[in-house]
Amino acid sequence: MPVSTIYITNNSSGCDVTVEENITTSSCTDYLLRLNPNVNNRGPFDVTVVTGAVFQTYTGITYTELKNGIQLPLNCP
């Protein structure tokens, strides 16, 4: 089963934090990525999804967008 790695980078001034999460899927899946409501990071955020040799990058995601959740296609052609 393919493994997708999701990297979330907080681009807030003075913050240099990247979080990595590995997700295993058996087929094309829409993954809902949400910010933990207890997190105070304000962003903006960049999200990169890596599945094998395929990279998808989403830039400039706001705190509100990530708090509400963004859909990421994983293991999709």
N, CA, C and O atoms as a CHARMM CRD file, in Angstrom:
* protein
*
  308
    1    1 MET  N      0.83700  -1.18200   0.00000 PROA 1      0.00000
    2    1 MET  CA     0.00000   0.00000   0.00000 PROA 1      0.00000
    3    1 MET  C      0.87700   1.23900   0.00000 PROA 1      0.00000
    4    1 MET  O      1.84900   1.30700   0.75200 PROA 1      0.00000
    5    2 PRO  N      0.54900   2.21700  -0.83000 PROA 2      0.00000
    6    2 PRO  CA     1.34300   3.44300  -0.89700 PROA 2      0.00000
    7    2 PRO  C      1.25900   4.27200   0.38400 PROA 2      0.00000
    8    2 PRO  O      0.21800   4.34300   1.03700 PROA 2      0.00000
    9    3 VAL  N      2.36600   4.88400   0.71300 PROA 3      0.00000
   10    3 VAL  CA     2.43400   5.78100   1.86500 PROA 3      0.00000
   11    3 VAL  C      2.56800   7.19900   1.33400 PROA 3      0.00000
   12    3 VAL  O      3.42300   7.48100   0.49400 PROA 3      0.00000
   13    4 SER  N      1.71900   8.08900   1.83000 PROA 4      0.00000
   14    4 SER  CA     1.82400   9.51000   1.52100 PROA 4      0.00000
   15    4 SER  C      2.37300  10.20400   2.75300 PROA 4      0.00000
   16    4 SER  O      1.95400   9.91700   3.87400 PROA 4      0.00000
   17    5 THR  N      3.30400  11.10900   2.54700 PROA 5      0.00000
   18    5 THR  CA     3.85400  11.90000   3.63600 PROA 5      0.00000
   19    5 THR  C      3.35700  13.32100   3.46800 PROA 5      0.00000
   20    5 THR  O      3.49600  13.91600   2.39800 PROA 5      0.00000
   21    6 ILE  N      2.77300  13.86600   4.53300 PROA 6      0.00000
   22    6 ILE  CA     2.25000  15.23000   4.52400 PROA 6      0.00000
   23    6 ILE  C      3.17000  16.07900   5.39000 PROA 6      0.00000
   24    6 ILE  O      3.41500  15.75700   6.55300 PROA 6      0.00000
   25    7 TYR  N      3.67900  17.17100   4.81500 PROA 7      0.00000
   26    7 TYR  CA     4.51000  18.12600   5.54500 PROA 7      0.00000
   27    7 TYR  C      3.71400  19.41900   5.69300 PROA 7      0.00000
   28    7 TYR  O      3.23400  19.97000   4.70300 PROA 7      0.00000
   29    8 ILE  N      3.57400  19.90100   6.91900 PROA 8      0.00000
   30    8 ILE  CA     2.88400  21.15600   7.19000 PROA 8      0.00000
   31    8 ILE  C      3.91900  22.11700   7.75600 PROA 8      0.00000
   32    8 ILE  O      4.52300  21.85500   8.79600 PROA 8      0.00000
   33    9 THR  N      4.11600  23.23400   7.06000 PROA 9      0.00000
   34    9 THR  CA     5.10200  24.22800   7.48400 PROA 9      0.00000
   35    9 THR  C      4.39300  25.50100   7.89800 PROA 9      0.00000
   36    9 THR  O      3.58900  26.04700   7.14200 PROA 9      0.00000
   37   10 ASN  N      4.69200  25.97900   9.10700 PROA 10     0.00000
   38   10 ASN  CA     4.14100  27.24600   9.58500 PROA 10     0.00000
   39   10 ASN  C      5.08500  28.35300   9.13500 PROA 10     0.00000
   40   10 ASN  O      6.25100  28.37600   9.53100 PROA 10     0.00000
   41   11 ASN  N      4.59000  29.26800   8.31300 PROA 11     0.00000
   42   11 ASN  CA     5.42200  30.34800   7.78100 PROA 11     0.00000
   43   11 ASN  C      5.26600  31.65400   8.54300 PROA 11     0.00000
   44   11 ASN  O      5.63200  32.71500   8.03800 PROA 11     0.00000
   45   12 SER  N      4.73100  31.58600   9.74500 PROA 12     0.00000
   46   12 SER  CA     4.56400  32.77300  10.57100 PROA 12     0.00000
   47   12 SER  C      5.94200  33.36200  10.89500 PROA 12     0.00000
   48   12 SER  O      6.91900  32.63100  11.05700 PROA 12     0.00000
   49   13 SER  N      6.00300  34.66600  10.98400 PROA 13     0.00000
   50   13 SER  CA     7.26000  35.34800  11.29000 PROA 13     0.00000
   51   13 SER  C      7.85200  34.80800  12.58700 PROA 13     0.00000
   52   13 SER  O      7.17200  34.75900  13.61200 PROA 13     0.00000
   53   14 GLY  N      9.10800  34.40600  12.54200 PROA 14     0.00000
   54   14 GLY  CA     9.80800  33.90100  13.71500 PROA 14     0.00000
   55   14 GLY  C      9.52800  32.44000  14.02900 PROA 14     0.00000
   56   14 GLY  O     10.03300  31.91100  15.01900 PROA 14     0.00000
   57   15 CYS  N      8.73300  31.79000  13.20400 PROA 15     0.00000
   58   15 CYS  CA     8.40600  30.38700  13.44300 PROA 15     0.00000
   59   15 CYS  C      8.96800  29.54900  12.30300 PROA 15     0.00000
   60   15 CYS  O      8.68700  29.81100  11.13400 PROA 15     0.00000
   61   16 ASP  N      9.75100  28.55700  12.64300 PROA 16     0.00000
   62   16 ASP  CA    10.34700  27.68500  11.63300 PROA 16     0.00000
   63   16 ASP  C     10.04800  26.24000  12.00700 PROA 16     0.00000
   64   16 ASP  O     10.95100  25.47200  12.33800 PROA 16     0.00000
   65   17 VAL  N      8.75700  25.87800  11.95100 PROA 17     0.00000
   66   17 VAL  CA     8.33900  24.55200  12.38200 PROA 17     0.00000
   67   17 VAL  C      7.68400  23.81500  11.22100 PROA 17     0.00000
   68   17 VAL  O      6.80600  24.35400  10.54700 PROA 17     0.00000
   69   18 THR  N      8.11800  22.58000  10.99300 PROA 18     0.00000
   70   18 THR  CA     7.49100  21.70000  10.00700 PROA 18     0.00000
   71   18 THR  C      7.08200  20.41900  10.71800 PROA 18     0.00000
   72   18 THR  O      7.87500  19.81700  11.44200 PROA 18     0.00000
   73   19 VAL  N      5.83300  20.00600  10.50200 PROA 19     0.00000
   74   19 VAL  CA     5.30100  18.77900  11.08200 PROA 19     0.00000
   75   19 VAL  C      5.15400  17.77100   9.95300 PROA 19     0.00000
   76   19 VAL  O      4.71900  18.11700   8.85500 PROA 19     0.00000
   77   20 GLU  N      5.51700  16.52900  10.22500 PROA 20     0.00000
   78   20 GLU  CA     5.45200  15.45700   9.22700 PROA 20     0.00000
   79   20 GLU  C      4.48100  14.38600   9.71200 PROA 20     0.00000
   80   20 GLU  O      4.50000  13.99400  10.87900 PROA 20     0.00000
   81   21 GLU  N      3.62700  13.91800   8.79100 PROA 21     0.00000
   82   21 GLU  CA     2.67000  12.85100   9.08900 PROA 21     0.00000
   83   21 GLU  C      2.66100  11.86400   7.93800 PROA 21     0.00000
   84   21 GLU  O      2.60900  12.27200   6.77800 PROA 21     0.00000
   85   22 ASN  N      2.71200  10.56300   8.23700 PROA 22     0.00000
   86   22 ASN  CA     2.65100   9.52200   7.21100 PROA 22     0.00000
   87   22 ASN  C      1.27100   8.89000   7.21700 PROA 22     0.00000
   88   22 ASN  O      0.76300   8.50000   8.26900 PROA 22     0.00000
   89   23 ILE  N      0.66400   8.79000   6.03900 PROA 23     0.00000
   90   23 ILE  CA    -0.66400   8.21600   5.87500 PROA 23     0.00000
   91   23 ILE  C     -0.55900   7.08000   4.86000 PROA 23     0.00000
   92   23 ILE  O     -0.01200   7.27500   3.77400 PROA 23     0.00000
   93   24 THR  N     -1.07200   5.89900   5.19700 PROA 24     0.00000
   94   24 THR  CA    -1.08100   4.76500   4.27900 PROA 24     0.00000
   95   24 THR  C     -2.48600   4.60900   3.71000 PROA 24     0.00000
   96   24 THR  O     -3.46500   4.57600   4.45600 PROA 24     0.00000
   97   25 THR  N     -2.58000   4.51400   2.38100 PROA 25     0.00000
   98   25 THR  CA    -3.87300   4.34900   1.72700 PROA 25     0.00000
   99   25 THR  C     -3.79800   3.18900   0.75300 PROA 25     0.00000
  100   25 THR  O     -2.73300   2.88900   0.21300 PROA 25     0.00000
  101   26 SER  N     -4.92000   2.54500   0.53100 PROA 26     0.00000
  102   26 SER  CA    -4.94900   1.42700  -0.41500 PROA 26     0.00000
  103   26 SER  C     -5.46000   1.86200  -1.78500 PROA 26     0.00000
  104   26 SER  O     -5.29900   1.13900  -2.76800 PROA 26     0.00000
  105   27 SER  N     -6.07700   3.04500  -1.85100 PROA 27     0.00000
  106   27 SER  CA    -6.58100   3.55700  -3.12600 PROA 27     0.00000
  107   27 SER  C     -6.67400   5.07600  -3.02700 PROA 27     0.00000
  108   27 SER  O     -6.34700   5.65900  -1.99300 PROA 27     0.00000
  109   28 CYS  N     -7.11900   5.70400  -4.09600 PROA 28     0.00000
  110   28 CYS  CA    -7.28900   7.15400  -4.12100 PROA 28     0.00000
  111   28 CYS  C     -8.24100   7.57300  -2.99700 PROA 28     0.00000
  112   28 CYS  O     -9.35000   7.05000  -2.88700 PROA 28     0.00000
  113   29 THR  N     -7.80300   8.51100  -2.17600 PROA 29     0.00000
  114   29 THR  CA    -8.56100   8.93300  -0.99800 PROA 29     0.00000
  115   29 THR  C     -8.47900  10.43600  -0.83600 PROA 29     0.00000
  116   29 THR  O     -7.41800  11.02500  -1.04500 PROA 29     0.00000
  117   30 ASP  N     -9.59300  11.07300  -0.46200 PROA 30     0.00000
  118   30 ASP  CA    -9.57400  12.47200  -0.04500 PROA 30     0.00000
  119   30 ASP  C     -9.37100  12.49200   1.46400 PROA 30     0.00000
  120   30 ASP  O    -10.20000  11.98200   2.21800 PROA 30     0.00000
  121   31 TYR  N     -8.27100  13.08100   1.89300 PROA 31     0.00000
  122   31 TYR  CA    -7.91300  13.14200   3.31000 PROA 31     0.00000
  123   31 TYR  C     -8.22500  14.53900   3.81600 PROA 31     0.00000
  124   31 TYR  O     -7.79600  15.52000   3.20800 PROA 31     0.00000
  125   32 LEU  N     -8.96200  14.65300   4.91100 PROA 32     0.00000
  126   32 LEU  CA    -9.29600  15.94500   5.48900 PROA 32     0.00000
  127   32 LEU  C     -8.25400  16.29700   6.54000 PROA 32     0.00000
  128   32 LEU  O     -8.14900  15.63600   7.57300 PROA 32     0.00000
  129   33 LEU  N     -7.48800  17.34200   6.26600 PROA 33     0.00000
  130   33 LEU  CA    -6.43300  17.79300   7.17400 PROA 33     0.00000
  131   33 LEU  C     -6.95500  18.99200   7.94900 PROA 33     0.00000
  132   33 LEU  O     -7.35900  19.99900   7.36900 PROA 33     0.00000
  133   34 ARG  N     -6.93800  18.86500   9.27800 PROA 34     0.00000
  134   34 ARG  CA    -7.40700  19.94800  10.14900 PROA 34     0.00000
  135   34 ARG  C     -6.35300  20.27300  11.18500 PROA 34     0.00000
  136   34 ARG  O     -5.59300  19.41100  11.62800 PROA 34     0.00000
  137   35 LEU  N     -6.32900  21.53400  11.55700 PROA 35     0.00000
  138   35 LEU  CA    -5.44900  22.01200  12.61300 PROA 35     0.00000
  139   35 LEU  C     -6.06400  21.66300  13.96200 PROA 35     0.00000
  140   35 LEU  O     -7.26500  21.84600  14.16200 PROA 35     0.00000
  141   36 ASN  N     -5.26400  21.17100  14.87200 PROA 36     0.00000
  142   36 ASN  CA    -5.72700  20.89900  16.22300 PROA 36     0.00000
  143   36 ASN  C     -6.26600  22.20800  16.80800 PROA 36     0.00000
  144   36 ASN  O     -5.56300  23.21800  16.76400 PROA 36     0.00000
  145   37 PRO  N     -7.48500  22.22700  17.35200 PROA 37     0.00000
  146   37 PRO  CA    -8.06800  23.47400  17.85500 PROA 37     0.00000
  147   37 PRO  C     -7.29800  24.08300  19.02300 PROA 37     0.00000
  148   37 PRO  O     -7.49800  25.25700  19.33700 PROA 37     0.00000
  149   38 ASN  N     -6.43100  23.32200  19.67000 PROA 38     0.00000
  150   38 ASN  CA    -5.64300  23.85000  20.79100 PROA 38     0.00000
  151   38 ASN  C     -4.33900  24.49100  20.34300 PROA 38     0.00000
  152   38 ASN  O     -3.58600  25.00700  21.16900 PROA 38     0.00000
  153   39 VAL  N     -4.06300  24.46400  19.03800 PROA 39     0.00000
  154   39 VAL  CA    -2.82200  25.02800  18.51100 PROA 39     0.00000
  155   39 VAL  C     -3.00500  26.52500  18.29100 PROA 39     0.00000
  156   39 VAL  O     -4.02600  26.95700  17.75700 PROA 39     0.00000
  157   40 ASN  N     -2.01700  27.31400  18.70000 PROA 40     0.00000
  158   40 ASN  CA    -2.10000  28.76500  18.56500 PROA 40     0.00000
  159   40 ASN  C     -1.34400  29.30400  17.36000 PROA 40     0.00000
  160   40 ASN  O     -1.30200  30.51800  17.15600 PROA 40     0.00000
  161   41 ASN  N     -0.74500  28.43100  16.55700 PROA 41     0.00000
  162   41 ASN  CA    -0.00700  28.89000  15.38500 PROA 41     0.00000
  163   41 ASN  C     -0.96600  29.56100  14.40800 PROA 41     0.00000
  164   41 ASN  O     -2.05600  29.04900  14.15500 PROA 41     0.00000
  165   42 ARG  N     -0.56700  30.69200  13.86500 PROA 42     0.00000
  166   42 ARG  CA    -1.46200  31.48200  13.02500 PROA 42     0.00000
  167   42 ARG  C     -1.16900  31.38400  11.54200 PROA 42     0.00000
  168   42 ARG  O     -1.98800  31.81100  10.72800 PROA 42     0.00000
  169   43 GLY  N     -0.01500  30.83100  11.16400 PROA 43     0.00000
  170   43 GLY  CA     0.28900  30.69300   9.73700 PROA 43     0.00000
  171   43 GLY  C      0.67500  32.01200   9.11100 PROA 43     0.00000
  172   43 GLY  O      0.95700  32.97300   9.82600 PROA 43     0.00000
  173   44 PRO  N      0.69600  32.07900   7.81500 PROA 44     0.00000
  174   44 PRO  CA     0.15600  31.12900   6.84600 PROA 44     0.00000
  175   44 PRO  C      0.96400  29.82600   6.81900 PROA 44     0.00000
  176   44 PRO  O      2.09200  29.76100   7.30700 PROA 44     0.00000
  177   45 PHE  N      0.35500  28.80800   6.24100 PROA 45     0.00000
  178   45 PHE  CA     0.93700  27.47700   6.21100 PROA 45     0.00000
  179   45 PHE  C      1.15300  27.01900   4.77900 PROA 45     0.00000
  180   45 PHE  O      0.41700  27.40500   3.87100 PROA 45     0.00000
  181   46 ASP  N      2.16600  26.19500   4.58800 PROA 46     0.00000
  182   46 ASP  CA     2.36800  25.46900   3.33400 PROA 46     0.00000
  183   46 ASP  C      2.19200  23.99900   3.65000 PROA 46     0.00000
  184   46 ASP  O      2.66100  23.51400   4.67900 PROA 46     0.00000
  185   47 VAL  N      1.50800  23.28500   2.75400 PROA 47     0.00000
  186   47 VAL  CA     1.29700  21.85000   2.91700 PROA 47     0.00000
  187   47 VAL  C      1.83700  21.16400   1.67600 PROA 47     0.00000
  188   47 VAL  O      1.47600  21.52200   0.55500 PROA 47     0.00000
  189   48 THR  N      2.69800  20.18000   1.87600 PROA 48     0.00000
  190   48 THR  CA     3.23900  19.39600   0.77200 PROA 48     0.00000
  191   48 THR  C      2.88300  17.93300   1.00800 PROA 48     0.00000
  192   48 THR  O      3.07900  17.39500   2.09800 PROA 48     0.00000
  193   49 VAL  N      2.35500  17.30300  -0.03700 PROA 49     0.00000
  194   49 VAL  CA     2.00800  15.88300   0.01400 PROA 49     0.00000
  195   49 VAL  C      2.93500  15.15100  -0.94700 PROA 49     0.00000
  196   49 VAL  O      3.02400  15.50700  -2.12200 PROA 49     0.00000
  197   50 VAL  N      3.62900  14.12300  -0.44400 PROA 50     0.00000
  198   50 VAL  CA     4.55300  13.33800  -1.25800 PROA 50     0.00000
  199   50 VAL  C      4.07000  11.89100  -1.25100 PROA 50     0.00000
  200   50 VAL  O      3.96000  11.26500  -0.19700 PROA 50     0.00000
  201   51 THR  N      3.78500  11.37200  -2.43700 PROA 51     0.00000
  202   51 THR  CA     3.44200   9.95500  -2.60200 PROA 51     0.00000
  203   51 THR  C      4.34800   9.41300  -3.69000 PROA 51     0.00000
  204   51 THR  O      4.17100   9.72500  -4.86700 PROA 51     0.00000
  205   52 GLY  N      5.32500   8.59800  -3.29500 PROA 52     0.00000
  206   52 GLY  CA     6.30800   8.11300  -4.26100 PROA 52     0.00000
  207   52 GLY  C      7.08400   9.28700  -4.83800 PROA 52     0.00000
  208   52 GLY  O      7.71800  10.04200  -4.10100 PROA 52     0.00000
  209   53 ALA  N      7.03400   9.44000  -6.16400 PROA 53     0.00000
  210   53 ALA  CA     7.75000  10.52900  -6.82800 PROA 53     0.00000
  211   53 ALA  C      6.83900  11.72100  -7.12500 PROA 53     0.00000
  212   53 ALA  O      7.26500  12.67500  -7.77600 PROA 53     0.00000
  213   54 VAL  N      5.58900  11.67400  -6.65300 PROA 54     0.00000
  214   54 VAL  CA     4.61600  12.73400  -6.92900 PROA 54     0.00000
  215   54 VAL  C      4.55000  13.70400  -5.75200 PROA 54     0.00000
  216   54 VAL  O      4.32900  13.30200  -4.60900 PROA 54     0.00000
  217   55 PHE  N      4.74800  15.01100  -6.05700 PROA 55     0.00000
  218   55 PHE  CA     4.68500  16.06900  -5.05500 PROA 55     0.00000
  219   55 PHE  C      3.49300  16.97000  -5.36800 PROA 55     0.00000
  220   55 PHE  O      3.30200  17.36800  -6.51700 PROA 55     0.00000
  221   56 GLN  N      2.69500  17.29100  -4.35700 PROA 56     0.00000
  222   56 GLN  CA     1.64100  18.28200  -4.47900 PROA 56     0.00000
  223   56 GLN  C      1.88700  19.31400  -3.39600 PROA 56     0.00000
  224   56 GLN  O      2.04700  18.95900  -2.22800 PROA 56     0.00000
  225   57 THR  N      1.92000  20.59900  -3.76800 PROA 57     0.00000
  226   57 THR  CA     2.18700  21.64300  -2.79600 PROA 57     0.00000
  227   57 THR  C      1.05000  22.64800  -2.79300 PROA 57     0.00000
  228   57 THR  O      0.58300  23.08700  -3.84500 PROA 57     0.00000
  229   58 TYR  N      0.61800  23.00000  -1.60800 PROA 58     0.00000
  230   58 TYR  CA    -0.43500  23.99100  -1.39200 PROA 58     0.00000
  231   58 TYR  C      0.18700  25.09000  -0.54200 PROA 58     0.00000
  232   58 TYR  O      0.66900  24.81600   0.55800 PROA 58     0.00000
  233   59 THR  N      0.18800  26.32300  -1.02500 PROA 59     0.00000
  234   59 THR  CA     0.87000  27.40300  -0.31700 PROA 59     0.00000
  235   59 THR  C     -0.12700  28.47000   0.14300 PROA 59     0.00000
  236   59 THR  O     -1.20800  28.62900  -0.42300 PROA 59     0.00000
  237   60 GLY  N      0.27300  29.18400   1.17600 PROA 60     0.00000
  238   60 GLY  CA    -0.51800  30.31500   1.65700 PROA 60     0.00000
  239   60 GLY  C     -1.83600  29.93200   2.30100 PROA 60     0.00000
  240   60 GLY  O     -2.79500  30.70200   2.24600 PROA 60     0.00000
  241   61 ILE  N     -1.90300  28.76400   2.90800 PROA 61     0.00000
  242   61 ILE  CA    -3.13700  28.32800   3.56000 PROA 61     0.00000
  243   61 ILE  C     -3.28600  29.09900   4.86900 PROA 61     0.00000
  244   61 ILE  O     -2.35300  29.16700   5.66900 PROA 61     0.00000
  245   62 THR  N     -4.45300  29.67100   5.07800 PROA 62     0.00000
  246   62 THR  CA    -4.68100  30.48800   6.26700 PROA 62     0.00000
  247   62 THR  C     -5.00200  29.62400   7.47900 PROA 62     0.00000
  248   62 THR  O     -5.32100  28.44100   7.35700 PROA 62     0.00000
  249   63 TYR  N     -4.91200  30.23700   8.63500 PROA 63     0.00000
  250   63 TYR  CA    -5.26500  29.56300   9.88600 PROA 63     0.00000
  251   63 TYR  C     -6.71400  29.08000   9.82800 PROA 63     0.00000
  252   63 TYR  O     -7.00500  27.94400  10.20200 PROA 63     0.00000
  253   64 THR  N     -7.62100  29.93800   9.36100 PROA 64     0.00000
  254   64 THR  CA    -9.04400  29.58300   9.29200 PROA 64     0.00000
  255   64 THR  C     -9.27800  28.41400   8.34800 PROA 64     0.00000
  256   64 THR  O    -10.04000  27.50200   8.66700 PROA 64     0.00000
  257   65 GLU  N     -8.62700  28.43300   7.18800 PROA 65     0.00000
  258   65 GLU  CA    -8.77800  27.32000   6.24100 PROA 65     0.00000
  259   65 GLU  C     -8.31700  26.00800   6.86600 PROA 65     0.00000
  260   65 GLU  O     -8.99300  24.98700   6.74100 PROA 65     0.00000
  261   66 LEU  N     -7.17600  26.03300   7.53400 PROA 66     0.00000
  262   66 LEU  CA    -6.63500  24.81200   8.12600 PROA 66     0.00000
  263   66 LEU  C     -7.43500  24.39100   9.36200 PROA 66     0.00000
  264   66 LEU  O     -7.55700  23.19900   9.64400 PROA 66     0.00000
  265   67 LYS  N     -7.96800  25.34400  10.08500 PROA 67     0.00000
  266   67 LYS  CA    -8.81500  25.02300  11.23900 PROA 67     0.00000
  267   67 LYS  C    -10.10900  24.34800  10.77200 PROA 67     0.00000
  268   67 LYS  O    -10.57600  23.39800  11.40000 PROA 67     0.00000
  269   68 ASN  N    -10.68200  24.83800   9.67700 PROA 68     0.00000
  270   68 ASN  CA   -11.91900  24.25800   9.12600 PROA 68     0.00000
  271   68 ASN  C    -11.65400  22.94800   8.40100 PROA 68     0.00000
  272   68 ASN  O    -12.53900  22.09700   8.31200 PROA 68     0.00000
  273   69 GLY  N    -10.44800  22.78200   7.88500 PROA 69     0.00000
  274   69 GLY  CA   -10.06300  21.56100   7.19600 PROA 69     0.00000
  275   69 GLY  C     -9.91200  21.76400   5.70700 PROA 69     0.00000
  276   69 GLY  O    -10.73900  22.42000   5.07300 PROA 69     0.00000
  277   70 ILE  N     -8.85300  21.20100   5.14600 PROA 70     0.00000
  278   70 ILE  CA    -8.65200  21.21000   3.70000 PROA 70     0.00000
  279   70 ILE  C     -8.58800  19.76800   3.22800 PROA 70     0.00000
  280   70 ILE  O     -8.04000  18.90500   3.91500 PROA 70     0.00000
  281   71 GLN  N     -9.14600  19.51100   2.05900 PROA 71     0.00000
  282   71 GLN  CA    -9.13500  18.16300   1.50800 PROA 71     0.00000
  283   71 GLN  C     -7.89400  17.96700   0.64900 PROA 71     0.00000
  284   71 GLN  O     -7.59000  18.77000  -0.23300 PROA 71     0.00000
  285   72 LEU  N     -7.19200  16.88100   0.93100 PROA 72     0.00000
  286   72 LEU  CA    -5.99300  16.54800   0.17500 PROA 72     0.00000
  287   72 LEU  C     -6.20300  15.21300  -0.52700 PROA 72     0.00000
  288   72 LEU  O     -6.51400  14.22100   0.13400 PROA 72     0.00000
  289   73 PRO  N     -6.04100  15.15800  -1.86300 PROA 73     0.00000
  290   73 PRO  CA    -6.13000  13.87800  -2.53800 PROA 73     0.00000
  291   73 PRO  C     -4.84000  13.08800  -2.28900 PROA 73     0.00000
  292   73 PRO  O     -3.74400  13.58200  -2.55300 PROA 73     0.00000
  293   74 LEU  N     -4.97600  11.86600  -1.78200 PROA 74     0.00000
  294   74 LEU  CA    -3.82700  11.00000  -1.52700 PROA 74     0.00000
  295   74 LEU  C     -3.89600   9.77700  -2.43900 PROA 74     0.00000
  296   74 LEU  O     -4.95300   9.17100  -2.61300 PROA 74     0.00000
  297   75 ASN  N     -2.74700   9.43200  -3.01500 PROA 75     0.00000
  298   75 ASN  CA    -2.61600   8.23600  -3.84500 PROA 75     0.00000
  299   75 ASN  C     -3.55700   8.29300  -5.03700 PROA 75     0.00000
  300   75 ASN  O     -4.13000   7.27600  -5.42900 PROA 75     0.00000
  301   76 CYS  N     -3.72000   9.48400  -5.61800 PROA 76     0.00000
  302   76 CYS  CA    -4.59800   9.66800  -6.77400 PROA 76     0.00000
  303   76 CYS  C     -3.74900  10.00400  -8.01300 PROA 76     0.00000
  304   76 CYS  O     -2.76400  10.73700  -7.92100 PROA 76     0.00000
  305   77 PRO  N     -4.14800   9.45500  -9.17200 PROA 77     0.00000
  306   77 PRO  CA    -3.36800   9.75100 -10.39000 PROA 77     0.00000
  307   77 PRO  C     -3.50900  11.20200 -10.82000 PROA 77     0.00000
  308   77 PRO  O     -2.91800  11.60900 -11.82100 PROA 77     0.00000
